[in-house]
Amino acid sequence: MKSITIGRLNTCDIVISDTTVSRMHAKIEVDNGRISVSDLNSKNGTYVNGAKVYGTQTLKEYDILKVGNALVQWKNYVDFNANNNSTNVNDEPNEYVNIPTVGDWMIYMLLGAIPIVNIIMLIIWATKKSYQDIVLKNYAVAVLWFMLIIFVFFGFIWWVFLSALVGSAMRF
C-alpha cells in the first residue's frame, strides 16, 4: 500500500502553501487499485466533489479533491493507465501544468476587449464632422495608426506564443 500526504509541510508529497491547508491535512492511499482519501483532523476539512470527507472515502478518476480552499491535482500522482489495469502511484513526480480556469479566460478576454473598445471610441472621435476639433481629430487618427501598428506587432508575438503553447500541449 502506497500513501501520498497532502499539507503545508515540506515533507508532504503534495505541498500546498495556503493558510487554509493544515500542516498535515489529508492522506491518499493506493491499495490494489483502490484509491482512498482520509482527512487528518484538519481545521478546514477535506472535500470530494463538494462533500466533506468523514473518515475514509474512495476516490474515482474524475473526482475533485479540495483541501482547505485549494483544489488538489491528485491525479498527477496516480497512474490510471498501468499495464495491469490497476492504479499505481508514480515514483517520479509529473511536470506541473497550469490549466487556465474560466475566470482566467474571462480576464484574458476583458484585457483583450479594453483596447478594442478604445479603438471604437477613437474611430467615432476621429470621424466627427466638426472642423473646430481638427487637432483632436488628427491626434485620434495618429493614435489609431499607432494602435494598429502595436496590435500587428503584439499580434505576431501572441501568435508565436500561442503556437508554442499548442506545440507544448501536443507533446503531452
Backbone torsions as a table, in degrees:
resi	resn	phi	psi	omega
1	MET	NA	132.3	-179.0
2	LYS	-110.8	141.0	178.7
3	SER	-127.7	149.7	-179.4
4	ILE	-125.2	121.9	-179.9
5	THR	-95.9	147.4	-179.6
6	ILE	-125.8	133.5	177.7
7	GLY	172.0	-171.6	-179.3
8	ARG	-86.9	-20.1	-178.2
9	LEU	-66.9	144.5	178.7
10	ASN	-66.7	-16.8	179.5
11	THR	-82.3	-8.9	178.9
12	CYS	-72.9	153.8	177.4
13	ASP	-71.2	-39.1	175.5
14	ILE	-115.1	107.8	-177.7
15	VAL	-97.8	126.4	179.0
16	ILE	-124.3	114.7	178.9
17	SER	-90.3	80.8	178.0
18	ASP	-139.1	133.4	-175.8
19	THR	-66.9	-16.8	178.0
20	THR	-83.2	-5.8	178.6
21	VAL	-99.4	130.5	178.8
22	SER	-71.2	164.9	180.0
23	ARG	-59.0	-47.3	172.2
24	MET	-121.6	96.3	-168.4
25	HIS	-91.2	-52.0	-174.5
26	ALA	-149.4	168.1	179.3
27	LYS	-138.2	132.7	174.4
28	ILE	-104.7	131.0	178.8
29	GLU	-119.2	136.5	177.9
30	VAL	-116.8	119.0	-177.6
31	ASP	-140.8	110.2	178.1
32	ASN	53.3	45.9	177.1
33	GLY	83.5	-4.8	178.8
34	ARG	-99.4	127.6	-180.0
35	ILE	-110.7	128.9	178.7
36	SER	-136.0	155.0	178.5
37	VAL	-122.8	142.0	177.2
38	SER	-130.2	138.4	173.7
39	ASP	-82.4	136.2	-178.1
40	LEU	-100.9	51.8	-180.0
41	ASN	57.2	45.0	-179.5
42	SER	-75.8	159.2	-178.7
43	LYS	-72.3	-42.2	-174.2
44	ASN	-101.9	1.0	172.8
45	GLY	82.4	163.8	176.5
46	THR	-119.3	137.7	-175.1
47	TYR	-128.7	141.1	172.7
48	VAL	-120.4	118.1	-178.0
49	ASN	53.8	37.1	176.7
50	GLY	87.3	-9.2	-179.7
51	ALA	-100.0	133.2	-178.7
52	LYS	-67.0	139.5	-179.7
53	VAL	-89.3	123.9	172.2
54	TYR	-115.7	121.2	-177.0
55	GLY	77.2	-127.0	-178.7
56	THR	-120.2	138.4	178.8
57	GLN	-131.7	138.4	178.7
58	THR	-74.2	138.9	177.7
59	LEU	-104.7	140.6	172.1
60	LYS	-106.2	166.7	-172.0
61	GLU	-56.6	-36.8	-174.3
62	TYR	-103.8	16.3	177.0
63	ASP	-71.9	146.6	178.0
64	ILE	-101.8	122.1	-177.7
65	LEU	-105.5	127.7	-179.5
66	LYS	-125.9	127.8	173.6
67	VAL	-118.9	125.3	-173.3
68	GLY	59.5	-123.8	176.2
69	ASN	-103.4	7.1	-174.1
70	ALA	-105.3	135.9	172.0
71	LEU	-85.0	135.5	-175.8
72	VAL	-104.6	128.0	176.4
73	GLN	-88.1	66.1	-175.5
74	TRP	-66.8	-23.5	-178.2
75	LYS	-66.4	-21.1	177.8
76	ASN	-67.9	-17.4	-176.4
77	TYR	-104.1	-0.4	-177.3
78	VAL	-125.5	134.3	-179.5
79	ASP	-98.4	110.9	-179.7
80	PHE	-88.6	-10.8	-175.0
81	ASN	-110.5	37.0	179.2
82	ALA	-68.6	153.7	-177.6
83	ASN	-61.8	-30.1	-178.2
84	ASN	-92.3	13.0	179.6
85	ASN	59.1	17.2	172.2
86	SER	-103.7	168.4	-177.3
87	THR	-97.2	125.8	-179.9
88	ASN	-123.9	149.1	176.3
89	VAL	-82.2	133.4	176.9
90	ASN	-68.7	138.6	176.7
91	ASP	-80.4	-29.3	179.3
92	GLU	-102.6	137.3	179.7
93	PRO	-68.6	144.4	177.5
94	ASN	-78.8	160.4	174.6
95	GLU	-69.2	145.3	178.7
96	TYR	-80.3	127.8	178.2
97	VAL	-120.4	118.0	179.4
98	ASN	-88.0	116.1	-178.6
99	ILE	-100.1	122.0	-179.6
100	PRO	-62.9	138.0	177.4
101	THR	-86.4	176.0	176.3
102	VAL	-61.3	-40.2	178.3
103	GLY	-62.0	-40.0	176.9
104	ASP	-60.3	-45.9	-179.5
105	TRP	-63.9	-36.2	178.6
106	MET	-63.9	-40.9	178.6
107	ILE	-65.7	-42.5	178.8
108	TYR	-60.0	-43.4	-179.5
109	MET	-67.7	-38.0	178.3
110	LEU	-63.7	-44.5	179.0
111	LEU	-64.7	-31.8	176.0
112	GLY	-75.1	-29.0	-177.0
113	ALA	-79.3	-28.6	-177.6
114	ILE	-59.0	-49.1	178.0
115	PRO	-64.4	-32.7	179.1
116	ILE	-65.3	-41.9	176.9
117	VAL	-63.1	-41.2	177.9
118	ASN	-61.7	-40.3	179.1
119	ILE	-64.0	-43.3	179.0
120	ILE	-61.2	-43.5	179.1
121	MET	-64.1	-38.9	178.4
122	LEU	-66.9	-37.2	178.0
123	ILE	-64.0	-43.9	177.5
124	ILE	-61.5	-43.5	-178.9
125	TRP	-66.6	-39.5	-177.1
126	ALA	-72.9	-21.5	-178.3
127	THR	-100.3	16.8	177.0
128	LYS	-65.0	148.0	-177.2
129	LYS	-88.0	-6.0	-177.0
130	SER	-76.5	126.5	179.5
131	TYR	-85.4	-9.4	178.3
132	GLN	-72.0	-23.5	-177.8
133	ASP	-99.4	37.5	-174.9
134	ILE	-62.1	-37.3	-179.8
135	VAL	-66.6	-44.9	179.6
136	LEU	-66.0	-36.8	179.4
137	LYS	-65.3	-45.1	178.1
138	ASN	-63.5	-38.2	177.2
139	TYR	-62.6	-44.7	-179.7
140	ALA	-61.8	-42.0	179.0
141	VAL	-65.3	-40.8	178.4
142	ALA	-63.4	-42.1	178.7
143	VAL	-65.1	-39.4	178.0
144	LEU	-60.8	-44.9	178.4
145	TRP	-63.8	-42.2	178.5
146	PHE	-60.7	-45.5	-179.9
147	MET	-64.9	-37.2	177.8
148	LEU	-62.0	-44.7	179.2
149	ILE	-63.7	-44.2	179.7
150	ILE	-63.1	-44.1	-178.8
151	PHE	-65.5	-36.4	177.4
152	VAL	-65.8	-44.1	179.5
153	PHE	-63.1	-52.2	-179.1
154	PHE	-70.5	-28.2	174.7
155	GLY	-63.1	-39.3	176.5
156	PHE	-64.1	-44.7	178.2
157	ILE	-62.6	-42.2	178.7
158	TRP	-63.0	-39.9	178.1
159	TRP	-62.8	-42.8	177.9
160	VAL	-63.3	-43.3	179.1
161	PHE	-62.1	-46.1	-179.3
162	LEU	-64.8	-40.0	179.4
163	SER	-67.5	-34.0	174.9
164	ALA	-67.9	-39.3	178.5
165	LEU	-64.7	-44.4	178.8
166	VAL	-66.2	-39.3	178.2
167	GLY	-62.4	-40.7	178.8
168	SER	-72.1	-31.7	178.2
169	ALA	-70.4	-32.8	179.4
170	MET	-69.2	-21.5	-179.4
171	ARG	-68.1	-30.1	-179.0
172	PHE	-81.1	NA	NA
